[in-house]
């Protein structure tokens, strides 16, 4: 079978790549710059130059594909929601015109709101575009990535976990590797009916509880801070639409939000935050 995957160097895509190769599949990698691929993978994959923001390139790169993993990358755009929606349109066109048998789309918890969740609204637009194709599509609505903690290493070095989220509201946290395992399993197995599958990680955590975990792993106190995120983003030069897309993800899930799919045996994945933090934040000790 031919399985195409996007963002093969990302937190999720890189693990999907490794799993598919281990399963004996030679995946087709869609990459904006193939030169960035680790040379060790060259004998195990097919690489196609493809900018996901180029609809014709996406269509050409996915011809003959049986299964597709679509992960919408960050696009330097004044309106991130519109950018995700535009890329989602390219994916839906490719799925339709190339008759792709099954597509796994990495969405997010919160996309079920459809509106009012910042940048996640762009993933909701992608869900809608793919569903309108009429093809079998599975949306993986993942929780908050453990790897997001690595986006503010300077803050953690100072013993501060900054967030715009409510500090005492539990939410699903998940290891990107666990998301990749679910995605790879669904890409490898034949199915004809899609839908939604949540990926909630091992347990819901508040930011205060995450700070406690990091305190234990790092061996020094880590406190939470509900900072003025907008001011900080303006300082680094982001525009208002970009700022609202980022802050809106937190604000949209702050009060009263309940995920469409509850935590069950199927939506729970095993990897704990403690193990991820020890492996990836160890240099901060």
Helices and strands as residue ranges (DSSP letters): E 3-6, H 13-22, E 28-31, G 34-36, G 39-44, E 46-49, H 55-61, E 67-70, H 80-97, E 102-108, G 111-113, H 120-132, E 137-142, E 144-145, G 146-152, H 153-157, E 160-162, E 171-174, H 176-188, E 195-199, E 203-205, H 207-218, E 223-225, H 229-235, H 240-252, H 273-280, G 282-284
